[in-house]
Amino acid sequence: MDGLGHLLSGPRARQAFALRMVMEAPWGVRIEDDPALTLMSVARGSMWLTGELGEPVELREGDVAVIRGGPVYTVADHPSTRPGITILRGNVCVDPDGQLLTQRMALGVRTWGNSHDGSTVLLVGTWEAETEAGRPLLGALPPLIVQRRDDASSPLLTVLADEIVREDPGQEVVIDRLLDLVLVTVLRSWLADDAQVTRGLAHADPVVGEALRLMHHHPGHAWTIASLAAEVGVSRAALARRFGELVGEPPMTYLTHWRLSLAADLLVASDEAIDTVARRVGYGSGFALSAAFKRVRGVSPQQHRRAARG
């Protein structure tokens, strides 16, 4: 797998928040929620993004926006429209007086808005937490990416529009996978631009990218800064310096977080014993994994498994 492939392998939605939003002007929604990633696609009409994302940006039918982290911003029919709706943390929807709007604006299966046949239809998906094993991707993205319809139209958006309003068995899994695929498609197009790659994407660097590939392919190996440097053909000091410049942290710190992210995935996706998970991701024992997991994530592996499974 190439470096960009590793970067894009992270998104793994699990019961992601997905919504079809139908609005008739005038309308404005202030977003104060803080998911790890948000994807918005204009299925019909147009919208404007304003606020902490920078200069106002208009999106038209077929355009897609990817928003990283938790900036406060507004989605509206026009930059001058004053928001009448606020989305608080946890997807709590209130009016200017703080009254709940979720039920009042419900229009059907995963559909919400102020009009059944509004002129604007948006498809919204959010990855609620820092995606397990998706941390490298989040670190590489700017606050806002906009993909125009003419740059890379995807048939997946049509499929998502159809599936998001269905309520068949296993529908949440279908929507999760579709959201992942749409996101990867958008980001692959963005990352293919060399100008974007040079904006700190360490995976494209011949030295750091190779070190990342080795850690990603062989997380269970007993890596040291010396052994990594030897594998990529540079000195320990050179690897540490370049890795810190491009990734923002030392190689061994990155490796710890990567191993714990993989362990977090395995804990949720399987019933393997803690000792087994520990050995697969490079820890000598379940005790060693538990100590690192609790130190970095604040909970034990068992607590993480229980919480993720509800």
C-alpha positions as CSV (number, residue, x, y, z in Angstrom):
1,M,0.0,0.0,0.0
2,D,1.4,3.4,-0.9
3,G,1.7,6.3,1.5
4,L,-1.5,8.0,0.5
5,G,-3.3,4.7,0.7
6,H,-2.2,4.5,4.3
7,L,-3.5,8.0,4.9
8,L,-6.9,7.2,3.4
9,S,-7.3,3.8,5.1
10,G,-8.3,5.5,8.4
11,P,-11.9,6.6,8.0
12,R,-14.1,3.9,9.6
13,A,-17.5,5.2,10.4
14,R,-19.4,3.4,13.1
15,Q,-23.1,4.3,13.4
16,A,-22.2,7.7,12.0
17,F,-24.6,10.6,12.2
18,A,-26.2,10.8,8.7
19,L,-28.9,13.2,7.7
20,R,-30.8,14.5,4.7
21,M,-31.5,18.2,5.3
22,V,-34.3,19.9,3.3
23,M,-34.6,23.7,3.6
24,E,-36.5,26.6,2.1
25,A,-35.2,30.1,2.2
26,P,-34.6,32.0,4.3
27,W,-32.7,29.6,6.5
28,G,-29.5,29.5,8.5
29,V,-28.0,26.9,10.9
30,R,-25.2,27.7,13.2
31,I,-22.9,24.7,13.9
32,E,-21.4,24.6,17.4
33,D,-21.0,20.8,17.5
34,D,-17.4,19.4,17.2
35,P,-17.2,16.1,15.4
36,A,-13.8,14.9,14.1
37,L,-15.0,15.3,10.5
38,T,-18.1,16.5,8.7
39,L,-19.1,15.9,5.1
40,M,-21.7,18.0,3.4
41,S,-23.0,17.5,-0.1
42,V,-25.4,19.7,-2.0
43,A,-28.0,17.3,-3.6
44,R,-30.2,20.2,-4.8
45,G,-30.0,24.0,-4.7
46,S,-27.1,25.8,-3.0
47,M,-25.8,26.9,0.4
48,W,-23.2,29.2,1.9
49,L,-20.5,28.4,4.5
50,T,-19.5,31.3,6.8
51,G,-17.8,31.7,10.1
52,E,-14.6,30.4,11.5
53,L,-13.8,28.5,8.3
54,G,-12.6,31.7,6.5
55,E,-14.2,33.7,3.7
56,P,-17.8,32.9,2.8
57,V,-17.9,30.0,0.4
58,E,-20.9,29.1,-1.8
59,L,-21.6,25.4,-2.7
60,R,-23.9,24.5,-5.5
61,E,-25.5,21.2,-6.6
62,G,-22.9,18.4,-6.7
63,D,-20.3,20.2,-4.6
64,V,-19.0,18.6,-1.5
65,A,-17.4,20.2,1.6
66,V,-15.2,18.3,4.2
67,I,-14.8,20.2,7.5
68,R,-12.2,19.1,10.1
69,G,-12.6,19.5,13.8
70,G,-14.9,21.9,15.6
71,P,-14.8,25.4,14.2
72,V,-18.0,27.3,14.7
73,Y,-19.6,28.1,11.4
74,T,-23.0,28.7,9.7
75,V,-24.7,27.0,6.9
76,A,-27.3,29.2,5.2
77,D,-29.1,30.1,2.0
78,H,-27.1,33.4,2.0
79,P,-24.2,34.9,3.9
80,S,-26.5,37.7,5.3
81,T,-29.1,35.3,6.7
82,R,-29.2,35.2,10.5
83,P,-29.2,31.7,11.9
84,G,-32.5,30.6,13.4
85,I,-31.2,27.2,14.4
86,T,-28.2,26.2,16.4
87,I,-26.6,22.7,16.5
88,L,-25.0,22.2,19.9
89,R,-22.6,19.4,20.9
90,G,-24.2,16.0,20.6
91,N,-26.3,17.1,17.7
92,V,-28.7,18.9,20.0
93,C,-30.8,21.3,17.9
94,V,-32.3,24.4,19.4
95,D,-34.0,27.7,18.4
96,P,-32.7,31.1,19.5
97,D,-34.7,30.7,22.8
98,G,-33.0,27.4,23.5
99,Q,-36.1,25.3,22.7
100,L,-35.5,21.8,21.2
101,L,-36.2,21.6,17.5
102,T,-35.3,18.0,16.7
103,Q,-38.8,16.6,16.7
104,R,-40.5,19.7,15.4
105,M,-38.4,19.6,12.2
106,A,-38.3,15.9,11.6
107,L,-39.5,15.1,8.1
108,G,-39.1,11.3,7.9
109,V,-36.3,8.7,8.0
110,R,-33.0,10.6,8.6
111,T,-34.7,13.6,7.1
112,W,-34.9,17.0,8.8
113,G,-35.7,20.6,7.8
114,N,-38.2,23.4,7.5
115,S,-40.0,22.1,4.3
116,H,-40.9,18.8,2.8
117,D,-40.1,20.1,-0.7
118,G,-37.5,22.8,0.0
119,S,-35.4,24.2,-2.8
120,T,-32.2,23.1,-1.0
121,V,-31.3,19.5,-0.1
122,L,-28.1,18.7,1.7
123,L,-26.6,15.3,2.6
124,V,-24.7,15.5,5.9
125,G,-22.5,12.9,7.5
126,T,-20.3,13.2,10.6
127,W,-17.5,11.1,12.1
128,E,-18.3,11.9,15.7
129,A,-14.9,11.1,17.3
130,E,-11.3,11.1,16.2
131,T,-11.6,8.1,14.0
132,E,-9.9,5.0,15.3
133,A,-6.8,4.6,13.2
134,G,-7.7,7.8,11.4
135,R,-5.5,10.2,13.3
136,P,-2.8,10.6,10.6
137,L,-5.5,11.7,8.2
138,L,-6.9,14.3,10.5
139,G,-3.5,15.8,11.1
140,A,-3.0,16.2,7.4
141,L,-6.2,18.0,6.5
142,P,-6.9,21.8,6.5
143,P,-10.1,23.0,8.3
144,L,-12.1,23.1,5.1
145,I,-11.9,21.2,1.7
146,V,-14.3,22.0,-1.1
147,Q,-14.6,19.7,-4.1
148,R,-16.5,21.2,-7.0
149,R,-18.8,19.0,-9.0
150,D,-16.9,19.7,-12.2
151,D,-13.6,18.6,-10.6
152,A,-14.6,15.1,-9.6
153,S,-18.3,14.1,-9.7
154,S,-19.0,10.8,-8.0
155,P,-21.9,8.4,-8.5
156,L,-21.6,7.5,-4.9
157,L,-23.4,10.7,-3.9
158,T,-26.5,9.5,-5.8
159,V,-26.3,6.2,-4.0
160,L,-25.9,7.9,-0.7
161,A,-28.9,10.1,-1.4
162,D,-31.0,7.0,-2.0
163,E,-29.7,5.0,0.9
164,I,-29.8,7.7,3.6
165,V,-33.6,7.7,3.7
166,R,-34.1,3.9,3.7
167,E,-34.7,1.9,6.8
168,D,-33.8,-1.7,5.7
169,P,-32.1,-4.3,7.9
170,G,-28.4,-3.4,8.3
171,Q,-29.0,0.1,6.9
172,E,-26.6,1.8,9.4
173,V,-23.8,-0.4,8.2
174,V,-24.6,0.5,4.5
175,I,-24.6,4.2,5.3
176,D,-21.4,4.0,7.3
177,R,-19.5,2.3,4.4
178,L,-21.0,4.8,1.9
179,L,-19.9,7.7,3.9
180,D,-16.4,6.3,4.2
181,L,-16.3,5.7,0.4
182,V,-17.5,9.2,-0.4
183,L,-15.0,10.8,2.0
184,V,-12.1,8.7,0.6
185,T,-13.1,9.7,-3.0
186,V,-13.1,13.4,-2.2
187,L,-9.9,13.3,-0.3
188,R,-8.1,11.2,-2.9
189,S,-8.9,13.9,-5.4
190,W,-7.6,16.6,-3.1
191,L,-4.5,14.7,-2.2
192,A,-3.7,14.0,-5.8
193,D,-2.8,17.6,-6.2
194,D,0.9,17.9,-5.7
195,A,0.4,21.4,-4.2
196,Q,-1.6,19.8,-1.4
197,V,0.8,17.0,-0.8
198,T,3.6,19.4,-0.2
199,R,1.5,21.1,2.6
200,G,2.8,18.8,5.3
201,L,1.7,15.4,4.1
202,A,4.6,13.4,5.6
203,H,3.5,10.3,3.7
204,A,4.8,11.8,0.5
205,D,8.3,12.4,1.9
206,P,10.8,9.7,0.8
207,V,12.3,9.3,4.3
208,V,9.4,10.0,6.6
209,G,6.9,8.3,4.3
210,E,9.0,5.1,4.3
211,A,9.3,5.2,8.1
212,L,5.5,5.6,8.4
213,R,5.0,2.7,5.9
214,L,7.2,0.4,8.1
215,M,5.3,1.3,11.3
216,H,2.0,0.9,9.6
217,H,2.8,-2.4,7.9
218,H,4.6,-3.9,10.9
219,P,3.3,-2.3,14.1
220,G,4.2,-5.4,16.1
221,H,7.9,-5.1,15.3
222,A,10.1,-3.9,18.2
223,W,11.0,-0.6,16.5
224,T,13.5,1.8,17.9
225,I,14.5,5.1,16.5
226,A,17.8,3.5,15.5
227,S,16.3,0.5,13.7
228,L,13.9,2.8,11.8
229,A,16.7,5.1,10.8
230,A,18.7,2.2,9.6
231,E,15.8,0.9,7.5
232,V,15.3,4.2,5.8
233,G,19.0,4.9,5.3
234,V,19.5,8.0,7.4
235,S,20.9,8.9,10.9
236,R,18.8,8.8,14.0
237,A,19.1,12.5,14.3
238,A,18.1,13.2,10.7
239,L,15.1,10.9,11.0
240,A,14.0,12.5,14.3
241,R,14.4,16.0,13.0
242,R,12.6,15.4,9.7
243,F,9.8,13.3,11.3
244,G,9.2,16.0,13.9
245,E,9.0,18.7,11.2
246,L,6.5,16.9,9.0
247,V,4.5,14.9,11.5
248,G,4.7,17.2,14.5
249,E,5.9,14.6,17.0
250,P,8.8,12.2,17.5
251,P,8.7,8.8,15.7
252,M,8.2,6.7,18.9
253,T,5.4,8.9,20.1
254,Y,3.7,8.5,16.8
255,L,4.2,4.8,16.9
256,T,2.6,4.6,20.4
257,H,-0.5,6.4,19.2
258,W,-0.7,4.3,16.0
259,R,-0.4,1.0,18.0
260,L,-3.1,2.2,20.5
261,S,-5.4,3.2,17.6
262,L,-5.0,-0.2,16.1
263,A,-5.6,-1.8,19.5
264,A,-8.7,0.3,19.9
265,D,-10.0,-1.1,16.6
266,L,-9.2,-4.7,17.5
267,L,-10.9,-4.3,20.9
268,V,-14.1,-3.2,19.3
269,A,-14.1,-5.4,16.2
270,S,-13.1,-8.7,17.9
271,D,-13.4,-10.7,21.1
272,E,-9.7,-11.4,21.3
273,A,-8.1,-11.4,24.7
274,I,-6.2,-8.3,25.8
275,D,-2.9,-10.3,25.7
276,T,-3.6,-11.3,22.1
277,V,-4.4,-7.8,21.0
278,A,-1.3,-6.5,22.8
279,R,1.0,-8.9,20.9
280,R,-0.5,-8.0,17.6
281,V,0.2,-4.3,18.0
282,G,3.7,-4.6,19.5
283,Y,3.2,-4.8,23.3
284,G,4.8,-7.7,25.2
285,S,1.8,-8.3,27.4
286,G,-1.8,-7.2,28.2
287,F,-0.5,-5.4,31.2
288,A,1.9,-3.3,29.1
289,L,-0.9,-2.5,26.7
290,S,-3.3,-1.6,29.5
291,A,-0.8,0.7,31.1
292,A,-0.1,2.6,27.8
293,F,-3.8,2.6,26.9
294,K,-4.8,4.2,30.2
295,R,-2.0,6.7,30.2
296,V,-2.7,8.0,26.7
297,R,-6.5,7.5,26.4
298,G,-7.5,7.8,30.0
299,V,-9.4,4.5,30.1
300,S,-8.5,0.8,30.2
301,P,-8.8,-1.4,27.2
302,Q,-11.7,-3.2,28.8
303,Q,-13.5,0.1,29.5
304,H,-12.9,1.2,25.9
305,R,-14.4,-2.1,24.6
306,R,-17.5,-1.8,26.8
307,A,-18.1,1.8,26.0
308,A,-17.7,1.3,22.2
309,R,-20.1,-1.6,22.2
310,G,-22.7,0.3,24.2
